Amino acid sequence: MSDRTHSPEETKSALHDVVVEMYDRIVKGEPPTMTLPVRTKNNITFNTRLGVYKYGKSTSVRDATSLRSAKQLLRALHVVEFIEEMIDAGKSSTLREMYYISEGWGHGKFGSQNESNNLAEDLEVVTKCLREDFKLRPEEDGARIIGNITLQERNRRGEWMRINARDDVGDSGYGVPYNVESEKLELIEHDVDFIMAIETGGMFDRLIENGFDEDHRCALVHLKGQPARSTRRIMKRMSEEWDLPVVVFADCDPWSYRIHASIAYGAIKTAHISEYLATPTATYLGITADDIVAYDLPSDDLSKKDIEALNAELTDPRFQDPWWQEQINMMLELGKKAEQQSLAKYGLDFVTDTYLPEKLAELGLA
C-alpha cells in the first residue's frame, strides 16, 4: 500500500478544518463542536475489501456545553497551534514532551498523559492525517530486526545510509525508527522467504544465538510485547512490497492473541488507520492452546482476568474465525496458559530444531 503521509501544507490545512468547525459555530453564537467517530468495539466493522477492521459510521459530537468537553476543545486548539509551530520550525516532539508543554496552556493543560495521547489520536481520526504528519513521536522505540534484508534510512543530516539487518548490525539487530515511511526508510532488497514476528526478547535472542534466521532464510522481528505502530507498519511494508508471508510467534495467553489480532486486523485504538498498519495475511504460528497438549508444555493456571479476556475475545470481531474460536474455547477448557520459554523443557535447541520447523512445515514454510 502506498504512503498515507501528508505534506506539511496538507496537514496544516486538515488541522485548520478542525478549527473552522469550532469557529463557524462560535460566530453563530452556538457552542463550538468537534465531530468524531465513536471509538469503541461496538463501532468496529470488518471491511471485506481491505481485510481489516475499521470504525463504522457512528459519530459523537464533542461540544462546549460541559466544562469537561469545553476543556477538551480548548486543548485541541492548543495542540493544533503546537503542531503547526513544530511543522513550521522543522522540529518534532514526543507525546510526553507535549504533555509537559501543556503546563503552560492554563485551563487547557492535560490532566494526564493518557488525555494527551488520546487527543493526538482524535486529531488523527478527524483530519485523516498521521501522527508522523504532526511531528509527534512515541516515547518508546520500535522493533528490532535481524535477517538478510537491506534497507536505506535517512539520518538526521539528511543523508541516506544503506544497512543490511544481518551483516551491518550486532546481535541486538536493526532498530526500527518511529517513522518508517518512504521519505525516511526505503526497502532495497532481501534474501528471505518469510518474516517471523516474536513477542519476547528472550525468544528473539535464542533464535539469533541458534542462527535460526540464516538456517531458515527468514527475518526475525522482536515485537517488544504489544507492537509499536512503526513495528506493525514496517512489517506491512515488507510483506506487501516484497510479497513475504508474516508469521507470529507469541506466548499462549489472551494478551498474546490480541498482539496477533493487532498485527493482522488492527487495534481498537488505531482502527482509523488499520489498512495502513495491519497485515491481514499474517498467520498465528504459536504457541497455541493445542500445543500445550501436543507438546505437554509446562503451563500456569488462567487468572480471573485471563478468563474474562478470553470470553471477551469470543465476541471480538477479530476472533470470529472458527480456528480462533476453537483455540480460545480449548484454552478455557484446559484452564491453562503457557509461555514461549516453556519449550525449554526439552532443551535450549528444541525450539529451533524441532518445534518451529514442525509448525512452519504445517504452513508450507519449512
N, C-alpha and C positions, 0 to 999 in steps of 0.2 A: 504494500500500500504506500502511496506517496506521502510526503510530509504533510502534516496538518499545521505546521507553524505559520505564523503570520508576520508580515513586515512590521517594523515599528509604527509606521503610519496607519496600517490596517488595525493594529492592536489599539492604538490611541483612539481611533475612530469608533471602534466597538465599545470601548470604555466610555466614551463621550455619550453614546446612545443610552447607557445606563443613567447617566446624569440628566440627560434630556427628558427621560421618562419622569424623573422626580421634578425637574424644573417646570415642565408643562403643567403638572398638577398644581404646583405652588402658585403659578401666575393666575390660575383659575380660582385661587382661594381654597383649594382642596388639599387634603393630606397627601404628601408625596408617597409614591409606591415603588416597589421593585417586584417584578413578577418572576417566579421561579418554578421549575418542575418540582413535584413532590418527591423528595429523595428518600423513599422507603422501599422495602422489599415488595410491598403491595403494588407499587407503581413501576415494577420492572417487568418487561415483556421480552420474549425471545424473538429476535429479529432473524428470520429464516434466511434472508438474503445475505446478511453479514455473518451469520452463525454465532452471534454473541448476544448477551443480554443488554438491553438498553432501557432508559427511562421511558415510561408511557406518556400519555397526553395529559395526565392530571397535573394541574398547576396550583400554586398557592401564591397569594399576594401579600407581601410584607408591606405594611403601611405604618404611618406615624401616629396611629390613634392610641397606641400604648407607649409608655416610657421605654419598655424593653425594645420594641420594634423601632422606635424613633432613634434609639442609640445605635441599632444595627445599621440603619440607613446613614446615620452620621459617620459611622466607621467606614461604610462603603465609600463615601465621598472622600474621606481622608486617604483610604487605600488607593483609590483611583488617582488622586493627586500624587501620592508617593510613588506609584508605579510609573506615572508619566515623567516624574523627575528622574527616576533611575534610567528610563529609556533614553531621555534627552542627554543624560550625563554619561551614557555608556557603562553604567555600573550595574551590579546585581547585589542581592542581599539574601540572607537565609530567612526562612519563615520565623525563626527565633529572633533574628535581629528586628524584623518588622514588629513583632510583639513588643519588644523593648522600646522601639522608636515611638510606639503609640502612647508611651508615658507622657509625651509632650502634646497629646491631642485633646487635653481637657476631658470633657464629657465623652469623647469618642474613644478613650483608651480601652484596650481589651481587658476583660476580667481574667482571662486565662489563655494559655497557648492554644487550647482547643478551639476557642472562639476565633482566634486569628487564622488558624488553619482552615476552619470551616468557611470563613468569609472568602478566603482565596479560592476555595473550591466553588463557592456560589458564583463568584465572578467568572470563573471558567465556564460554568454551565450557562450563564446568561449571555456572555459575549461570544461563546463558541471558540474562544482562544485557549491557549495552553498556559500553564504555569511558567513554562520556559519563555513564552512570549512576554510575560510580565516581569522577567528577570528575577523571579523568585526561585530559590532552590531549597531543597530539604537539608536538614542538619546532617542526616545520615548519608553515607556514600552508597553507591550501587554495588553490584555483584563483583565477584572475581571470576575470571575465565582462564582456563588452561586448555590448550589444544592447538592444532596446526591450522590456525586461521590468521590471516593478515589484515590488519586494519590501518587506517590512516587517521590520526587525530590531530586537530588543530590546537596548538598550545597557546598559552596566554600572550605570546608575542605575535600570534597570527601565522605562525609557521606550521606546515604540515609535517608530522612525524610518522614514519612508517614503522609499525610494530607487529611482530609475529607473537601471538599469545602463547607460544611454546618456547621458541628459541631466544626471544628478546626479553624474557621475564624470569624472575626467580620462582621458587616453589609456591609463593603466595598468588601467582598469576597476574593477569592484567586487570587493573582496577577500572571498572566502568564509570565514566563521568556522569554527572547528573543530567547533562544534555547529550543525547545520543542521536540528534538529528543530523542530516547530511551536511549542514554548514559547519558542524563540529566534528563529526565522525563519518568516515567513509568505509564501507566494506569492500576490500580489494579482492581477495581470493581465499580459497580454503582447500584443504585436502582431508575432509572428514565426511563421514556417512550420516551422522546424526548428532543432535545436541542432547546432553543429559543434564537436566536441572536437579540439583541436590540440595536438600533442605539444610543439613547440618554441616558445620565446619569440620567436625571430626571425620565424617564420612568423605567429604571432599578431599581432605588431606590424605586419608587412607588410600583412596583411588589414585591420587597423584603419586604417592610413595610406591604403589604397586605398578605404576606405569600403565594404568588402565586406558588412558586417553590414546596412547600410542598403540597398544596391543589391539584395541577395538576401534580405532580410527574415529574417535569422537571428540567433541569439545565439551568440557565439563564446566558447568556454571554453578557457583555456590550462591544459593538464594539468600542466605542470611535470614532464615526464618521467612516471615511474610515478605515477599519480594518487593523492593522499591519499584517505583514507576519506571525508572530508567532500565532496571533489570528486565522487566516484562517487555518494555519497548524494544530493547536490543535483541531479545530472543525472537520477538515477532519479526523484526527486520531480517535477522539471519535465516529464519525459517522461510520467509516469503522471497527475499531477494536471492537466496542460494538454494531454495527448494529443498530444505532439510527437515526431516522429522524431528519433533521435540518429544522427549520422554521425561516424566517427572518421577524422581526417586525421593521419597519422603518417609517420615515416621507413619505408623498406623494409628492415627487418632483423629478425632473430628476436626481438629485445628489444621492438621496437615492436609486433610481432604479439602478444606477451604483454600489452602495455598494453591492446590491444583486448580480449583474452580476459578480463582482469581487469574491464574495464568491462561486458562483455556477459554473462559467465558466472561471474565471481568468481575470486578468487585462492586458492591453497592455504592461505596464512596466515589468510585470513578466510573459509574455506569454511563456518564455523559461522553466518555472517550473510550468505551470498550472496544470499538472497532479499530482504534489506534493502538491499544495496548494488548489486546487479547490474541491468543493463538489458538483458534478453535480446533486445529488438528492435533494439539498436544495430547499425549496419551499418558494415563497414570500407570506407571510401571509397578510400583510397590512402595512401601510394604502394604499388602492388602490383608483384609481380615482372614481370607482363606490361607494366606502364607503362615499365619500364626499356627494353624492346624497342620498344614502340609510340611512345614519345616520344624514343627514342635519348638517354637521360639519362646524364650523367657518373656513373660508378659506381666503387666500390672493390672489391677482391678480398675474398671472405669469409675471415675468420680461422679458425683451428682451432676456437676457442671458438664462433664463429658456426655452423660446420658441426655441431658437437656439439649446440648448442641447437636447430638446425633438425631434426636427426634425432630429438631428444627430443620435439619438438613433433608429429612424425608419429604418435607413440603417445600423446600427451597427449589425454585425453578431450575437451578443449575444442576440439580441431582435427580432429575426425573427419568434419566436413562435407566432401563431395567438392571443393567450391571451395577450401577451405583446403588440402587435400591436394595439389591441383593447383598452387596458388601456392607452397607450400613446396618441392615437388619441382622446380618451374621455377627457383626461386632456387638450389637445389642444382646443377641442370644448368648454369645460367648462371655459377655461382660468383661472383656479384656482389651487391652491396647498394648502395642509393642513399639520399641524404638529401632531405628536403623542399626544401631550398635549391638542389638541383641543377636545379630548374625555372628558376632564374635564368639558365641558359644562354641562354634565349630572351628575356631582358629582365625587368625588375622587375615588369612588369604581366602577364606571361604567366600566372602562377598564378591571378590574379583574372579576367582577360579570356578566357582560353581553357581552361586545364586544369580548374579547378574547375567552370565551367559545363558542360563536356562530361561530367565524371564525375557531376555532380548530375543532368544530363539522363537518364543511364542509370538513375538511381534514381527518376526521375519527380519530382525536387525542383527542377528549374531553372525 
